[in-house]
Amino acid sequence: MRASWIRPCLVALAALLFVQLLAVPALAETAEESEQPSEAASDAEEPAESVRGTLLQRPEDGDPVPVDGAEIIIRSNGEEVGTIVTDADGAFEFGVPGPGDYEAELVVESLPEGVALTSDAEDANVLEFDIAPGQSRTLLFRLGEPTGGGSGVNLPLQLTVEGVKLGLIIGITSIGLSLIFGTTGLVNFAHGEMVSFGAIIAYFFNVSLGLHLVPAAIIAIFFGFLTGAALDRGLWRPLRERGTTFIAMLVVSIGLSLLWRYGMLFQFGGGTRPYAQYSVQRAVSIGPVQIAPKDLWSMAISIIVLIGVGLLLLRTRIGKAMRAVSDNRDLAASSGINVEMVVLVVWALGGGLAALGGVLFGLAEQVSWQMGFQLLLLMFAGVILGGLGTAFGALVGSLIV
């Protein structure tokens, strides 16, 4: 059996790695600067692992108020490793000795008068967490006036908003996955890496080059478009022309996923990193729901983009061609539709949407090398639940998930 697909695979992968590794020098320079102490603090080295957060009193009426002077004790294996005191803004940050399991205890006696935990449980002031290499964790203690039975009403609404926010992000990333399957029949296991790639490209332009997050995100989406189109022209189209079976192409996508993912690990490192802007924001109250402004913007952008994609599929010629190829590829070709051009546009659109979803997910959480892989199962669940090959079904399935 001839392995005629090996050459286009190697060419496409080499081009992909070349584009990806363009960001290595700047990221490496940033890493070296963070590892080497400055002249002003030559005797102190900033630890790679840390915890941070902001203590805010959330009364039933009014805006949240920072809690100043509260003490938080950090323990590891039962032994105290340090104590943090919140500043005037209620913020705190502490570098832990290294990766492992930790415990953070908020000293209730140090809270100002009138400030209390929202829960009456004995261990409500203790948080148990683990730290991965290079990770920075955010600790959340719920403070406010005791609300009695009212908190049970707020929690479902709060969780619903959080679920809708994540569902919209999954919907953006899974539409491209569903359209790719509909037009080509390929189950692309490397789609999660397209999500991570978009987030890392935005991080490179935002943090390493100092560009604001908004233009950095636009550049990342553009790179996502180019990457999706390049993968189709350099890898998947030659495989289709050679009659490669869907099973063989699925195996190729798994190999591409592994190579791409660990290439990003080599480039970006194993930790999680925030963007330079909007990483920490104070939540605003919308009725009984607390939500950060960046999450509101993320949801608004997601809805606008999804409406735009829906109008593209329903009202434009290329959108109708996409749906025609997805319904019946042979009939679409016999009707005069350039199927290969439609597939190229689908790959480019899928790459751009995946990059946008990666930026929004990195804004909501933090950027990491395997963030897309962590979303991949949810994307597949949304696509399968909504119906394979349908963009609108992928959106509905993602929201349900």
N, C-alpha and C positions, 0 to 999 in steps of 0.2 A: 504493500500500500504506500503510495507516494505521499510524502509529507510536504506537499506544495504550499501549505499555508505557513510554513516556518519563517520564510523570508519576510513576508509582509508583517508578521507578528514582531519580528526582531526590529524591523525598520520603525514601526509605530511605537514600540516600547522605548527605543533609543531616543526618538523625538520627544516623547513624553518626559523621559528622565532629564533630557537636556533642558526643557522648559522649566521643569520643577527645580532643578539644581541651580538655576540662575539666582534663586533667592538665598542659596547657602552662604555666600560670602558675607552679605549684610547681616543675616541672622547669626552667623558665627561671630562676627564682630560685636554684635549686641550681647551675645552670650559671654564673650571674653570681657567686655566692659563690666557686665554684672558680676562676673566671678572675681575680677581684680579689684581690691579696695582702692578708693580714691586717696589722694594725698592728705586730704583733710581728715580722713578716718582710716589711716593706715593700720591702726591696731584693732579695728573691728571689721569683721566680715559678715555680710548679710547672708543669713541662712537661706537655703533653697526652699525649705518647707516652712509654712507659717499658717497662723489662723488670724482671722480678722473679723470685724463686724461693727455694728452700731447699735447701742442700746437706746431705744426710744420708748417713752411712755405714750401709750395710745388710749387716751380717754374716750368715753362714749361720745362726747361732744367736743369739737375743736380739733386742731391739728396736733400731730405727734410732737412731743417735747423731748429734747435730748436729756439723757440721764448722766450727770457728771459725778465722778468720784466713786463709781461702783467698782468693786473688786471681783476679779475672776481668777480662780486658781486652776492651773493646768497640771494634771497628773498623768503619769505614765506608769503602768503596772503598780498602781497604788502609791507611788512616790511622787512628791511634788517636784515639778521641774521649773515652775515660775509663777509669778502673779502679775496680772495685768490690772491697770486702773484706767477707767475710761476718761477721756478728756472732756473739754467743755462742749464739744459737739456730740458727745456720747460714743465716739469712735474708739476702737482699740485694735491693736495688732501685736502679735507676739511670734517670734521665730522659735519653733520647736526644735529639739535636738536632731531629729531625723524622722524617717518614715516609721510608721507603727501605729498601735492603738493608743488612744488618749481619752482623757476625761476632763471636761471643763465644768467647774462648779462656780455658779454665781453666788457670792456671799450675800445672803438676803439681808443680813444686819447692816451691810454697807449701802443699801439702797436709801435714797432720800425719803423723807416722811411723805406719806401719801402715795408712794409707788409700790406696787405689789405685782406678783406674777398672776397671770390670768387663770392659772390652774391651781387647785388646792392639793394636788398630789404631792407626796413627800419628796419625790425625786424630780419635781418639775424644774428645779434650778440646776440640774445636772444633765449634761449632754455627753454622750459617748460617740466617738467618731474615730475614723482611721485616716491616716495621711499617707498618700502614695509619694514616691520620689518626685521632688520638684513641684509638689502640689501646694496650692494655697486654698484653704478651706474657709468658708464663711459660717460663723456660728450665729444662731438665731435664738434669742431668749424672748419669750412673749411676755411683755409687761403692759400693764394698764390697770384700770380700775376693775375689780371683780364684777363680772356682768351676770352672775347667776346662771339661769337657764337660757339667757339670750344668745350665748356663744354657739349653741347648737344650731341656731338658725343661720348664723353667718358662715359657718364652716362649709356647708354644701354649696353655697353661692360662691365662696372663695375658691373651692376646688373646681367648680364648674368653669369659672373664668380661667384658671390655670390650665384646665383641660382643653378649653377652646384655643388658648394661645398655643399650646403644643400641637394640637390637632391641625391648626392652620399651617404651622411650619412643616409638619409631616405631609400635609396636603400639597404644599408647594414642591417639596422634593419628590413626592411619589407620582405626580402627574407625568413628569418626564419618563419615569420608569414604566408607567403604564402605557404611554404612547409608543415607547420603543418596543415593548412587547407586542403591541397591537400592529405596528407597521412591519416589524421584522421577525416576530416570533422568538426573539432572544430574551432569555431571563438573565439580565445583566447584574451579576453579583458585585461588579465594581462600581455600581451607582453610589454606594455609600462613600467611596473614596472621592467621588466628584464633589460630594458635600464637604468633606474635610478639606479638599484642595481649595475650594472657594473661600472657606474661612481662613485658611493659612495664608493665601494670597492677600486677602484683606488685611490680615495681621502684619504681613511683611510691609505693605505700603503704609499702614497706619502707625505701627510702632517703630519699625526699623528705619523707615524713610521719613517719618514725621508728618505724613499726610493725614488730614482729618478723616474720620471714619466714613463719612458720606461719600466723598470722591473715591476713597479706597474701596468701598463696597461696589461702586459702579465699575471700577477697574476689575475687581474680582469677578463680577458678572460677565464682563467682556471676555476675560480669560476663560470663564466657564463655557461661553459660546464657542470660542476658538478650540478649546480642548475637546468638546463634544464633536464638533465638525471634524477635527483632525483624527480622532479615534475612528470615526466612520470611514473617512477617506483612506486612512493609512492602514487600518486593521480589519474592520468588519466588512467593508465592501469587497476587498480582495477575497476574504473567506467565503462570502456569499457567491461571488462569481465562480469560485472553484467548487461549488457545490458542497461545502462543509456542512455536516449535519448539525442540527440544533444541539445535540448532546455534546459534540466536540466543541462547539462555540461556547456552550455553558462552561465547560472545563477551562477553556481559554480565559473566560471572564473571571473565573475563580483565581487562576494564576495571575492575571492582571491585577486583581484586587490585592492579593498578597504582596506582589512586587511593589505596587503603588503605596500600599499602607505602610510597609516597613521602610520604603524610601522616604516617606514623610516623617517616620520616627527618626531616621538618621538625620534628616534636615531640621526638624522642629524640636526634637527631644521628647522625653516621655512625660513631662509635666503638663499642667494646664496653665494657660496665661490669659489675662483679660485684655481687652482692647484699651487703648489710651483714653478714650472718651466713654462716658456713660456706664462705666463699670460698677460704680456704687451710686445709687440714687435713693432718696427718701420716698417711700410710698405715699401716694395720695389717696384720700378717702372718696369713694364714689358710692354713696349710700353705705351699705354694710360691708362693702368689698374694699380691700386694700390692694393697690396695684401701683407699680413703679411707672413713671412716664415713658421709659424706654419700652416697657411691655405694651403700653397703649399704642405707641408708634409702630411697634412690631406687628401688632394685630391689625392696625389700620393699613399698613403697607401690604400685609399678606392679603387682606380682603381686596384691596385695589388691584393687586397683581392677579389674583384669582379671577376677578371679574374681567380684567383685560384678557386673560387667557381664554375665558369662556366666550367673550365677544370675538376673539381671533378665530376660534374653532367654528363659531356659528355664522359669522357675518362676512368673513374674508374668503377669497378663492383658495389661498393656501390652506386655511383651516378646513374648508370643505374637502379639499384634496386629502388632507391628513385623515379625516374621518372616512373618506371613501377607501383609501388604501388600508386603513385599519379594518374596515368591514369586509372588503373583498379585494385583495391585491391584484389578482389576475383580471377581474372585471374593470378595476380602475385603470390598469395598463391598457386594456383594449379600448377604453374610452378616451385615450389620448393623454392621460396624466403621466407625467414624468415621475415614475415611482422612485427612482434613485435620488432625484432632487428632493422629493418630499421626505424621504428617509433622512437625507442630509440635514434638512431643516429641523426635523424632529430631534435628531441627535444634538444639534446646536441649541435648540430650545430647551431640551432636557438638561444639558450641561449648564446653561445660564440659570435655569430655575433651581438646580441643585446648588449652585454657588450662592445664590441669594438665600436659600434655606440655610446653608451653612453659616452665612454671616449672621442671620437672625438667631440661629441656635447658639452661636458663639457669643452673641450679645446677651442672650437670656442666661446662659450658663457661663462657660469659658471655652477658649479655643484649645483643642487637643488633637493629637494625630489620629485618634480612632473615634472621634465623635460621630462621623458618618456611619462607621461600622456599628456603633451602638444604636443608631436609628434604623439600620437596614431592616431588622426584623419587624419593626413597627411599620415601615414603608411597605414591606411585602404583605403584612396583615391588612393594611388599608387597601392595597390594590386588589388583593384576593377577595376581601369582604365586599368591596364596591363593584367588582367585576373586572376580570383581566382585559386589558386593552382599551378601557374607557376612561377618559380624563375626568369626567364628572363623577363617575363611580368611585374613582380613587379619592377624590375630595371628600365625598360623603363617608366612605369607609374610614378615612383618616380621622375625621371628626368623631365618628363613633368609637374608634380605638382610643 
